[in-house]
Amino acid sequence: MNKDDDFVGAYYNWKEENDLINQSIINEVKRKTLKDGIQQGIQQGIQQAFKKIKKK
């Protein structure tokens, strides 16, 4: 192996690790977005229910 091979190997190791980190970040953002969306939907449902109750 020469220096170029070492560099290429290090690059691919770095890229693989970087891809895993990026995927982890993406998954966390998706999870938080879904959680926030569910909470917002619940709040809207509660508000609509109160409005219906007030009308009656």
C-alpha distance matrix in Angstrom:
0.0 3.7 6.9 8.0 5.8 7.1 10.3 10.8 10.4 12.7 15.0 15.5 16.2 18.6 20.1 20.8 22.4 24.3 25.6 26.9 28.6 30.1 31.4 32.9 34.7 35.9 37.2 39.0 40.6 41.8 43.2 45.0 46.3 47.7 49.3 50.8 52.1 53.7 55.4 56.7 58.0 59.8 61.3 62.5 64.0 65.9 67.2 68.4 70.1 71.9 73.1 74.5 76.2 77.7 79.2 80.9
3.7 0.0 3.8 5.5 5.3 6.4 8.7 10.1 10.8 12.4 14.3 15.7 16.7 18.4 20.0 21.3 22.8 24.2 25.8 27.4 28.8 30.1 31.8 33.3 34.7 36.1 37.7 39.3 40.7 42.1 43.7 45.2 46.4 48.1 49.6 51.0 52.3 54.1 55.6 56.8 58.3 60.2 61.5 62.7 64.3 66.2 67.3 68.6 70.4 72.1 73.2 74.8 76.5 77.9 79.3 81.2
6.9 3.8 0.0 3.8 5.4 5.0 6.1 8.6 9.8 10.4 12.1 14.3 15.2 16.2 18.1 19.9 21.0 22.0 24.0 25.7 26.7 27.9 30.0 31.4 32.5 34.0 35.9 37.2 38.4 40.1 41.8 43.0 44.2 46.1 47.6 48.7 50.2 52.1 53.5 54.5 56.2 58.1 59.3 60.4 62.3 64.0 65.1 66.4 68.4 69.9 70.9 72.7 74.4 75.6 77.1 79.1
8.0 5.5 3.8 0.0 3.8 5.4 5.0 6.1 8.5 9.8 10.4 12.3 14.2 15.1 16.2 18.2 19.9 20.6 22.1 24.3 25.5 26.3 28.2 30.0 31.1 32.2 34.2 35.9 36.8 38.3 40.2 41.6 42.5 44.3 46.1 47.2 48.4 50.4 52.0 52.8 54.4 56.5 57.7 58.6 60.5 62.4 63.4 64.6 66.6 68.2 69.1 70.8 72.7 73.9 75.2 77.2
5.8 5.3 5.4 3.8 0.0 3.8 5.4 5.1 6.1 8.5 9.7 10.6 12.2 14.1 15.1 16.4 18.3 19.6 20.9 22.7 24.3 25.3 26.8 28.6 30.1 31.2 32.8 34.6 35.9 37.2 38.9 40.5 41.6 43.1 44.9 46.2 47.4 49.2 50.9 51.9 53.4 55.3 56.7 57.8 59.4 61.3 62.5 63.7 65.5 67.3 68.3 69.8 71.6 73.0 74.4 76.2
7.1 6.4 5.0 5.4 3.8 0.0 3.8 5.5 5.1 6.0 8.5 10.0 10.5 12.1 14.1 15.3 16.5 17.9 19.8 21.2 22.4 23.9 25.7 27.0 28.4 30.0 31.6 33.0 34.4 36.0 37.5 38.9 40.3 41.9 43.4 44.7 46.1 47.9 49.4 50.6 52.2 54.0 55.3 56.5 58.2 59.9 61.1 62.5 64.3 65.9 67.0 68.7 70.3 71.7 73.2 75.1
10.3 8.7 6.1 5.0 5.4 3.8 0.0 3.8 5.4 5.1 6.1 8.7 9.9 10.4 12.0 14.1 15.3 16.0 18.0 19.9 20.8 21.9 24.0 25.5 26.5 27.9 29.9 31.3 32.4 34.1 35.8 37.1 38.2 40.1 41.6 42.7 44.1 46.1 47.5 48.5 50.2 52.1 53.3 54.4 56.2 58.0 59.0 60.4 62.3 63.9 64.9 66.6 68.3 69.6 71.0 73.0
10.8 10.1 8.6 6.1 5.1 5.5 3.8 0.0 3.8 5.5 5.0 6.3 8.6 9.8 10.4 12.2 14.2 15.0 16.2 18.4 19.8 20.5 22.2 24.2 25.4 26.4 28.3 30.1 31.1 32.4 34.3 35.9 36.8 38.4 40.3 41.5 42.6 44.5 46.2 47.1 48.6 50.6 52.0 52.9 54.6 56.6 57.7 58.8 60.8 62.5 63.4 65.0 66.9 68.2 69.5 71.4
10.4 10.8 9.8 8.5 6.1 5.1 5.4 3.8 0.0 3.8 5.4 5.2 6.2 8.6 9.8 10.6 12.3 14.0 15.3 16.7 18.4 19.8 21.1 22.7 24.4 25.6 27.0 28.8 30.3 31.5 33.1 34.8 36.0 37.4 39.1 40.6 41.8 43.5 45.1 46.3 47.7 49.6 51.1 52.2 53.8 55.6 56.9 58.1 59.9 61.6 62.8 64.2 66.0 67.4 68.8 70.6
12.7 12.4 10.4 9.8 8.5 6.0 5.1 5.5 3.8 0.0 3.8 5.5 5.1 6.1 8.5 9.9 10.6 12.0 14.0 15.4 16.4 18.0 19.9 21.1 22.4 24.1 25.7 27.0 28.5 30.1 31.5 32.9 34.3 36.0 37.4 38.7 40.2 42.0 43.4 44.6 46.2 48.0 49.3 50.6 52.3 53.9 55.1 56.6 58.3 59.9 61.1 62.7 64.4 65.7 67.2 69.1
15.0 14.3 12.1 10.4 9.7 8.5 6.1 5.0 5.4 3.8 0.0 3.8 5.4 5.1 6.0 8.5 9.8 10.2 11.9 14.1 15.1 15.9 18.0 19.7 20.7 21.9 23.9 25.5 26.5 28.1 29.9 31.2 32.2 34.1 35.7 36.8 38.1 40.1 41.6 42.6 44.2 46.2 47.4 48.4 50.2 52.1 53.1 54.4 56.3 58.0 58.9 60.6 62.4 63.7 65.0 67.0
15.5 15.7 14.3 12.3 10.6 10.0 8.7 6.3 5.2 5.5 3.8 0.0 3.8 5.4 4.9 6.0 8.5 9.5 10.2 12.2 14.1 14.9 16.2 18.2 19.7 20.6 22.2 24.2 25.4 26.5 28.3 30.0 31.0 32.5 34.3 35.7 36.8 38.6 40.3 41.4 42.7 44.7 46.2 47.2 48.8 50.7 52.0 53.1 54.9 56.7 57.8 59.2 61.0 62.5 63.8 65.6
16.2 16.7 15.2 14.2 12.2 10.5 9.9 8.6 6.2 5.1 5.4 3.8 0.0 3.8 5.5 5.2 6.2 8.5 9.9 10.8 12.4 14.2 15.5 16.7 18.5 20.0 21.2 22.8 24.5 25.8 27.1 28.8 30.3 31.7 33.1 34.7 36.1 37.7 39.2 40.6 42.0 43.7 45.2 46.5 48.0 49.7 51.1 52.4 54.1 55.8 57.0 58.5 60.1 61.6 63.2 64.9
18.6 18.4 16.2 15.1 14.1 12.1 10.4 9.8 8.6 6.1 5.1 5.4 3.8 0.0 3.8 5.5 5.2 5.9 8.5 9.9 10.5 12.0 14.1 15.3 16.4 18.1 19.8 21.0 22.4 24.2 25.6 26.9 28.3 30.1 31.5 32.7 34.2 36.1 37.4 38.5 40.2 42.0 43.2 44.5 46.3 47.9 49.1 50.5 52.3 53.9 55.0 56.7 58.3 59.6 61.2 63.1
20.1 20.0 18.1 16.2 15.1 14.1 12.0 10.4 9.8 8.5 6.0 4.9 5.5 3.8 0.0 3.8 5.4 4.9 6.0 8.6 9.8 10.2 12.0 14.0 15.1 16.1 18.0 19.8 20.8 22.2 24.0 25.5 26.5 28.2 29.9 31.1 32.3 34.2 35.8 36.8 38.3 40.3 41.6 42.7 44.4 46.3 47.4 48.6 50.5 52.2 53.2 54.8 56.6 57.9 59.3 61.2
20.8 21.3 19.9 18.2 16.4 15.3 14.1 12.2 10.6 9.9 8.5 6.0 5.2 5.5 3.8 0.0 3.8 5.4 5.1 6.3 8.8 9.9 10.6 12.4 14.4 15.3 16.5 18.5 20.1 21.0 22.6 24.5 25.6 26.9 28.6 30.2 31.4 32.9 34.7 36.0 37.3 39.0 40.7 41.8 43.3 45.1 46.5 47.7 49.3 51.2 52.4 53.8 55.5 57.0 58.4 60.1
22.4 22.8 21.0 19.9 18.3 16.5 15.3 14.2 12.3 10.6 9.8 8.5 6.2 5.2 5.4 3.8 0.0 3.8 5.4 5.1 6.3 8.6 9.9 10.6 12.5 14.3 15.4 16.7 18.5 20.0 21.1 22.7 24.3 25.8 27.0 28.6 30.2 31.7 33.1 34.5 36.1 37.7 39.1 40.5 42.1 43.7 45.1 46.5 48.1 49.7 51.1 52.6 54.1 55.6 57.2 58.9
24.3 24.2 22.0 20.6 19.6 17.9 16.0 15.0 14.0 12.0 10.2 9.5 8.5 5.9 4.9 5.4 3.8 0.0 3.8 5.4 5.1 6.1 8.5 9.8 10.6 12.2 14.2 15.3 16.5 18.3 19.9 21.1 22.4 24.2 25.7 26.8 28.3 30.2 31.5 32.6 34.3 36.2 37.4 38.6 40.4 42.1 43.2 44.6 46.4 48.0 49.1 50.8 52.5 53.7 55.3 57.2
25.6 25.8 24.0 22.1 20.9 19.8 18.0 16.2 15.3 14.0 11.9 10.2 9.9 8.5 6.0 5.1 5.4 3.8 0.0 3.8 5.4 5.1 6.1 8.5 9.8 10.4 12.1 14.2 15.3 16.3 18.2 19.9 20.8 22.3 24.1 25.5 26.6 28.4 30.1 31.2 32.5 34.5 36.0 37.0 38.6 40.5 41.7 42.9 44.7 46.5 47.5 49.0 50.8 52.2 53.6 55.4
26.9 27.4 25.7 24.3 22.7 21.2 19.9 18.4 16.7 15.4 14.1 12.2 10.8 9.9 8.6 6.3 5.1 5.4 3.8 0.0 3.8 5.5 5.1 6.1 8.7 9.8 10.5 12.3 14.3 15.3 16.4 18.3 19.8 21.0 22.4 24.2 25.5 26.9 28.6 30.0 31.4 33.0 34.6 35.9 37.3 39.1 40.6 41.8 43.3 45.1 46.5 47.9 49.4 51.0 52.6 54.2
28.6 28.8 26.7 25.5 24.3 22.4 20.8 19.8 18.4 16.4 15.1 14.1 12.4 10.5 9.8 8.8 6.3 5.1 5.4 3.8 0.0 3.8 5.5 5.0 6.2 8.6 9.9 10.6 12.4 14.3 15.3 16.5 18.2 19.9 21.0 22.4 24.1 25.8 27.0 28.4 30.1 31.7 32.9 34.4 36.1 37.6 38.9 40.5 42.1 43.6 44.9 46.6 48.1 49.4 51.1 52.9
30.1 30.1 27.9 26.3 25.3 23.9 21.9 20.5 19.8 18.0 15.9 14.9 14.2 12.0 10.2 9.9 8.6 6.1 5.1 5.5 3.8 0.0 3.8 5.4 5.1 6.2 8.6 9.9 10.6 12.3 14.2 15.4 16.3 18.3 19.9 20.9 22.2 24.3 25.7 26.7 28.3 30.2 31.4 32.6 34.4 36.1 37.2 38.6 40.4 42.0 43.1 44.8 46.5 47.8 49.2 51.2
31.4 31.8 30.0 28.2 26.8 25.7 24.0 22.2 21.1 19.9 18.0 16.2 15.5 14.1 12.0 10.6 9.9 8.5 6.1 5.1 5.5 3.8 0.0 3.8 5.4 5.0 6.1 8.6 9.8 10.4 12.2 14.2 15.1 16.3 18.2 19.8 20.8 22.4 24.2 25.4 26.6 28.5 30.1 31.2 32.7 34.6 35.9 37.1 38.7 40.6 41.8 43.2 44.9 46.4 47.8 49.5
32.9 33.3 31.4 30.0 28.6 27.0 25.5 24.2 22.7 21.1 19.7 18.2 16.7 15.3 14.0 12.4 10.6 9.8 8.5 6.1 5.0 5.4 3.8 0.0 3.8 5.5 5.1 6.2 8.7 9.9 10.5 12.3 14.1 15.3 16.4 18.2 19.8 21.1 22.6 24.2 25.6 27.1 28.6 30.1 31.5 33.1 34.6 36.1 37.5 39.2 40.6 42.1 43.5 45.1 46.8 48.4
34.7 34.7 32.5 31.1 30.1 28.4 26.5 25.4 24.4 22.4 20.7 19.7 18.5 16.4 15.1 14.4 12.5 10.6 9.8 8.7 6.2 5.1 5.4 3.8 0.0 3.8 5.4 5.1 6.2 8.6 9.8 10.6 12.1 14.1 15.3 16.3 18.0 19.9 21.0 22.2 24.1 25.7 26.8 28.3 30.1 31.6 32.8 34.3 36.0 37.5 38.8 40.5 42.0 43.3 45.0 46.8
35.9 36.1 34.0 32.2 31.2 30.0 27.9 26.4 25.6 24.1 21.9 20.6 20.0 18.1 16.1 15.3 14.3 12.2 10.4 9.8 8.6 6.2 5.0 5.5 3.8 0.0 3.8 5.5 5.2 6.2 8.6 10.0 10.4 12.2 14.2 15.2 16.2 18.3 19.9 20.8 22.2 24.3 25.6 26.6 28.3 30.2 31.3 32.5 34.4 36.1 37.2 38.7 40.5 41.9 43.3 45.1
37.2 37.7 35.9 34.2 32.8 31.6 29.9 28.3 27.0 25.7 23.9 22.2 21.2 19.8 18.0 16.5 15.4 14.2 12.1 10.5 9.9 8.6 6.1 5.1 5.4 3.8 0.0 3.8 5.5 5.1 6.1 8.6 9.8 10.5 12.2 14.1 15.2 16.5 18.3 19.8 20.9 22.6 24.3 25.6 26.8 28.7 30.2 31.4 32.9 34.8 36.1 37.4 39.0 40.7 42.1 43.7
39.0 39.3 37.2 35.9 34.6 33.0 31.3 30.1 28.8 27.0 25.5 24.2 22.8 21.0 19.8 18.5 16.7 15.3 14.2 12.3 10.6 9.9 8.6 6.2 5.1 5.5 3.8 0.0 3.8 5.4 5.0 6.1 8.4 9.8 10.5 12.1 14.0 15.3 16.4 18.1 19.8 21.1 22.5 24.1 25.6 27.0 28.5 30.1 31.5 33.1 34.6 36.2 37.5 39.0 40.8 42.4
40.6 40.7 38.4 36.8 35.9 34.4 32.4 31.1 30.3 28.5 26.5 25.4 24.5 22.4 20.8 20.1 18.5 16.5 15.3 14.3 12.4 10.6 9.8 8.7 6.2 5.2 5.5 3.8 0.0 3.8 5.4 5.1 5.9 8.5 9.8 10.3 11.9 14.1 15.2 16.1 18.0 19.8 20.9 22.1 24.0 25.6 26.7 28.2 30.0 31.5 32.6 34.4 36.0 37.2 38.8 40.7
41.8 42.1 40.1 38.3 37.2 36.0 34.1 32.4 31.5 30.1 28.1 26.5 25.8 24.2 22.2 21.0 20.0 18.3 16.3 15.3 14.3 12.3 10.4 9.9 8.6 6.2 5.1 5.4 3.8 0.0 3.8 5.5 5.1 6.0 8.5 9.8 10.3 12.2 14.1 15.1 16.2 18.2 19.9 20.8 22.3 24.3 25.6 26.6 28.4 30.2 31.3 32.7 34.5 36.0 37.4 39.1
43.2 43.7 41.8 40.2 38.9 37.5 35.8 34.3 33.1 31.5 29.9 28.3 27.1 25.6 24.0 22.6 21.1 19.9 18.2 16.4 15.3 14.2 12.2 10.5 9.8 8.6 6.1 5.0 5.4 3.8 0.0 3.8 5.5 5.2 6.1 8.6 9.8 10.6 12.3 14.2 15.3 16.6 18.4 20.0 21.1 22.7 24.4 25.7 27.0 28.8 30.4 31.7 33.1 34.8 36.4 37.9
45.0 45.2 43.0 41.6 40.5 38.9 37.1 35.9 34.8 32.9 31.2 30.0 28.8 26.9 25.5 24.5 22.7 21.1 19.9 18.3 16.5 15.4 14.2 12.3 10.6 10.0 8.6 6.1 5.1 5.5 3.8 0.0 3.8 5.4 5.0 6.0 8.4 9.8 10.5 12.1 14.1 15.3 16.4 18.2 19.8 21.1 22.5 24.2 25.7 27.1 28.6 30.3 31.6 33.0 34.8 36.5
46.3 46.4 44.2 42.5 41.6 40.3 38.2 36.8 36.0 34.3 32.2 31.0 30.3 28.3 26.5 25.6 24.3 22.4 20.8 19.8 18.2 16.3 15.1 14.1 12.1 10.4 9.8 8.4 5.9 5.1 5.5 3.8 0.0 3.8 5.5 5.1 6.0 8.6 9.9 10.4 12.1 14.2 15.3 16.3 18.1 19.9 20.9 22.3 24.2 25.7 26.8 28.5 30.2 31.5 32.9 34.9
47.7 48.1 46.1 44.3 43.1 41.9 40.1 38.4 37.4 36.0 34.1 32.5 31.7 30.1 28.2 26.9 25.8 24.2 22.3 21.0 19.9 18.3 16.3 15.3 14.1 12.2 10.5 9.8 8.5 6.0 5.2 5.4 3.8 0.0 3.8 5.5 5.0 6.1 8.6 9.8 10.4 12.3 14.2 15.2 16.4 18.4 19.9 20.9 22.4 24.4 25.7 26.9 28.6 30.3 31.7 33.2
49.3 49.6 47.6 46.1 44.9 43.4 41.6 40.3 39.1 37.4 35.7 34.3 33.1 31.5 29.9 28.6 27.0 25.7 24.1 22.4 21.0 19.9 18.2 16.4 15.3 14.2 12.2 10.5 9.8 8.5 6.1 5.0 5.5 3.8 0.0 3.8 5.4 5.2 6.2 8.6 9.9 10.7 12.4 14.3 15.4 16.7 18.5 20.1 21.2 22.8 24.6 26.0 27.2 28.8 30.6 32.1
50.8 51.0 48.7 47.2 46.2 44.7 42.7 41.5 40.6 38.7 36.8 35.7 34.7 32.7 31.1 30.2 28.6 26.8 25.5 24.2 22.4 20.9 19.8 18.2 16.3 15.2 14.1 12.1 10.3 9.8 8.6 6.0 5.1 5.5 3.8 0.0 3.8 5.5 5.1 6.1 8.6 9.9 10.6 12.2 14.2 15.4 16.5 18.3 19.9 21.2 22.6 24.4 25.8 27.0 28.8 30.6
52.1 52.3 50.2 48.4 47.4 46.1 44.1 42.6 41.8 40.2 38.1 36.8 36.1 34.2 32.3 31.4 30.2 28.3 26.6 25.5 24.1 22.2 20.8 19.8 18.0 16.2 15.2 14.0 11.9 10.3 9.8 8.4 6.0 5.0 5.4 3.8 0.0 3.8 5.4 5.1 6.1 8.6 9.9 10.5 12.2 14.2 15.3 16.4 18.2 20.0 21.0 22.5 24.3 25.7 27.1 28.9
53.7 54.1 52.1 50.4 49.2 47.9 46.1 44.5 43.5 42.0 40.1 38.6 37.7 36.1 34.2 32.9 31.7 30.2 28.4 26.9 25.8 24.3 22.4 21.1 19.9 18.3 16.5 15.3 14.1 12.2 10.6 9.8 8.6 6.1 5.2 5.5 3.8 0.0 3.8 5.4 5.0 6.2 8.7 9.9 10.5 12.4 14.3 15.3 16.4 18.5 20.0 21.1 22.6 24.4 25.9 27.3
55.4 55.6 53.5 52.0 50.9 49.4 47.5 46.2 45.1 43.4 41.6 40.3 39.2 37.4 35.8 34.7 33.1 31.5 30.1 28.6 27.0 25.7 24.2 22.6 21.0 19.9 18.3 16.4 15.2 14.1 12.3 10.5 9.9 8.6 6.2 5.1 5.4 3.8 0.0 3.8 5.4 5.1 6.2 8.7 9.8 10.6 12.4 14.3 15.3 16.7 18.5 20.1 21.2 22.7 24.6 26.2
56.7 56.8 54.5 52.8 51.9 50.6 48.5 47.1 46.3 44.6 42.6 41.4 40.6 38.5 36.8 36.0 34.5 32.6 31.2 30.0 28.4 26.7 25.4 24.2 22.2 20.8 19.8 18.1 16.1 15.1 14.2 12.1 10.4 9.8 8.6 6.1 5.1 5.4 3.8 0.0 3.8 5.4 5.1 6.2 8.6 9.9 10.6 12.3 14.2 15.4 16.6 18.5 20.0 21.1 22.8 24.7
58.0 58.3 56.2 54.4 53.4 52.2 50.2 48.6 47.7 46.2 44.2 42.7 42.0 40.2 38.3 37.3 36.1 34.3 32.5 31.4 30.1 28.3 26.6 25.6 24.1 22.2 20.9 19.8 18.0 16.2 15.3 14.1 12.1 10.4 9.9 8.6 6.1 5.0 5.4 3.8 0.0 3.8 5.4 5.1 6.1 8.6 9.9 10.5 12.2 14.3 15.3 16.5 18.3 20.0 21.2 22.9
59.8 60.2 58.1 56.5 55.3 54.0 52.1 50.6 49.6 48.0 46.2 44.7 43.7 42.0 40.3 39.0 37.7 36.2 34.5 33.0 31.7 30.2 28.5 27.1 25.7 24.3 22.6 21.1 19.8 18.2 16.6 15.3 14.2 12.3 10.7 9.9 8.6 6.2 5.1 5.4 3.8 0.0 3.8 5.5 5.0 6.2 8.7 9.9 10.5 12.4 14.3 15.4 16.5 18.4 20.2 21.4
61.3 61.5 59.3 57.7 56.7 55.3 53.3 52.0 51.1 49.3 47.4 46.2 45.2 43.2 41.6 40.7 39.1 37.4 36.0 34.6 32.9 31.4 30.1 28.6 26.8 25.6 24.3 22.5 20.9 19.9 18.4 16.4 15.3 14.2 12.4 10.6 9.9 8.7 6.2 5.1 5.4 3.8 0.0 3.8 5.4 5.1 6.2 8.6 9.8 10.7 12.4 14.4 15.3 16.6 18.6 20.3
62.5 62.7 60.4 58.6 57.8 56.5 54.4 52.9 52.2 50.6 48.4 47.2 46.5 44.5 42.7 41.8 40.5 38.6 37.0 35.9 34.4 32.6 31.2 30.1 28.3 26.6 25.6 24.1 22.1 20.8 20.0 18.2 16.3 15.2 14.3 12.2 10.5 9.9 8.7 6.2 5.1 5.5 3.8 0.0 3.8 5.4 5.1 6.1 8.6 9.9 10.6 12.4 14.2 15.3 16.7 18.7
64.0 64.3 62.3 60.5 59.4 58.2 56.2 54.6 53.8 52.3 50.2 48.8 48.0 46.3 44.4 43.3 42.1 40.4 38.6 37.3 36.1 34.4 32.7 31.5 30.1 28.3 26.8 25.6 24.0 22.3 21.1 19.8 18.1 16.4 15.4 14.2 12.2 10.5 9.8 8.6 6.1 5.0 5.4 3.8 0.0 3.8 5.5 5.1 6.1 8.7 9.9 10.6 12.3 14.3 15.5 16.9
65.9 66.2 64.0 62.4 61.3 59.9 58.0 56.6 55.6 53.9 52.1 50.7 49.7 47.9 46.3 45.1 43.7 42.1 40.5 39.1 37.6 36.1 34.6 33.1 31.6 30.2 28.7 27.0 25.6 24.3 22.7 21.1 19.9 18.4 16.7 15.4 14.2 12.4 10.6 9.9 8.6 6.2 5.1 5.4 3.8 0.0 3.8 5.5 5.1 6.3 8.7 10.0 10.5 12.3 14.4 15.6
67.2 67.3 65.1 63.4 62.5 61.1 59.0 57.7 56.9 55.1 53.1 52.0 51.1 49.1 47.4 46.5 45.1 43.2 41.7 40.6 38.9 37.2 35.9 34.6 32.8 31.3 30.2 28.5 26.7 25.6 24.4 22.5 20.9 19.9 18.5 16.5 15.3 14.3 12.4 10.6 9.9 8.7 6.2 5.1 5.5 3.8 0.0 3.8 5.4 5.1 6.3 8.7 9.9 10.6 12.5 14.6
68.4 68.6 66.4 64.6 63.7 62.5 60.4 58.8 58.1 56.6 54.4 53.1 52.4 50.5 48.6 47.7 46.5 44.6 42.9 41.8 40.5 38.6 37.1 36.1 34.3 32.5 31.4 30.1 28.2 26.6 25.7 24.2 22.3 20.9 20.1 18.3 16.4 15.3 14.3 12.3 10.5 9.9 8.6 6.1 5.1 5.5 3.8 0.0 3.8 5.4 5.0 6.3 8.6 9.9 10.7 12.7
70.1 70.4 68.4 66.6 65.5 64.3 62.3 60.8 59.9 58.3 56.3 54.9 54.1 52.3 50.5 49.3 48.1 46.4 44.7 43.3 42.1 40.4 38.7 37.5 36.0 34.4 32.9 31.5 30.0 28.4 27.0 25.7 24.2 22.4 21.2 19.9 18.2 16.4 15.3 14.2 12.2 10.5 9.8 8.6 6.1 5.1 5.4 3.8 0.0 3.8 5.4 5.1 6.2 8.6 10.0 10.9
71.9 72.1 69.9 68.2 67.3 65.9 63.9 62.5 61.6 59.9 58.0 56.7 55.8 53.9 52.2 51.2 49.7 48.0 46.5 45.1 43.6 42.0 40.6 39.2 37.5 36.1 34.8 33.1 31.5 30.2 28.8 27.1 25.7 24.4 22.8 21.2 20.0 18.5 16.7 15.4 14.3 12.4 10.7 9.9 8.7 6.3 5.1 5.4 3.8 0.0 3.8 5.4 5.0 6.1 8.6 10.0
73.1 73.2 70.9 69.1 68.3 67.0 64.9 63.4 62.8 61.1 58.9 57.8 57.0 55.0 53.2 52.4 51.1 49.1 47.5 46.5 44.9 43.1 41.8 40.6 38.8 37.2 36.1 34.6 32.6 31.3 30.4 28.6 26.8 25.7 24.6 22.6 21.0 20.0 18.5 16.6 15.3 14.3 12.4 10.6 9.9 8.7 6.3 5.0 5.4 3.8 0.0 3.8 5.4 5.1 6.3 8.9
74.5 74.8 72.7 70.8 69.8 68.7 66.6 65.0 64.2 62.7 60.6 59.2 58.5 56.7 54.8 53.8 52.6 50.8 49.0 47.9 46.6 44.8 43.2 42.1 40.5 38.7 37.4 36.2 34.4 32.7 31.7 30.3 28.5 26.9 26.0 24.4 22.5 21.1 20.1 18.5 16.5 15.4 14.4 12.4 10.6 10.0 8.7 6.3 5.1 5.4 3.8 0.0 3.8 5.4 5.2 6.5
76.2 76.5 74.4 72.7 71.6 70.3 68.3 66.9 66.0 64.4 62.4 61.0 60.1 58.3 56.6 55.5 54.1 52.5 50.8 49.4 48.1 46.5 44.9 43.5 42.0 40.5 39.0 37.5 36.0 34.5 33.1 31.6 30.2 28.6 27.2 25.8 24.3 22.6 21.2 20.0 18.3 16.5 15.3 14.2 12.3 10.5 9.9 8.6 6.2 5.0 5.4 3.8 0.0 3.8 5.5 5.3
77.7 77.9 75.6 73.9 73.0 71.7 69.6 68.2 67.4 65.7 63.7 62.5 61.6 59.6 57.9 57.0 55.6 53.7 52.2 51.0 49.4 47.8 46.4 45.1 43.3 41.9 40.7 39.0 37.2 36.0 34.8 33.0 31.5 30.3 28.8 27.0 25.7 24.4 22.7 21.1 20.0 18.4 16.6 15.3 14.3 12.3 10.6 9.9 8.6 6.1 5.1 5.4 3.8 0.0 3.8 5.4
79.2 79.3 77.1 75.2 74.4 73.2 71.0 69.5 68.8 67.2 65.0 63.8 63.2 61.2 59.3 58.4 57.2 55.3 53.6 52.6 51.1 49.2 47.8 46.8 45.0 43.3 42.1 40.8 38.8 37.4 36.4 34.8 32.9 31.7 30.6 28.8 27.1 25.9 24.6 22.8 21.2 20.2 18.6 16.7 15.5 14.4 12.5 10.7 10.0 8.6 6.3 5.2 5.5 3.8 0.0 3.8
80.9 81.2 79.1 77.2 76.2 75.1 73.0 71.4 70.6 69.1 67.0 65.6 64.9 63.1 61.2 60.1 58.9 57.2 55.4 54.2 52.9 51.2 49.5 48.4 46.8 45.1 43.7 42.4 40.7 39.1 37.9 36.5 34.9 33.2 32.1 30.6 28.9 27.3 26.2 24.7 22.9 21.4 20.3 18.7 16.9 15.6 14.6 12.7 10.9 10.0 8.9 6.5 5.3 5.4 3.8 0.0
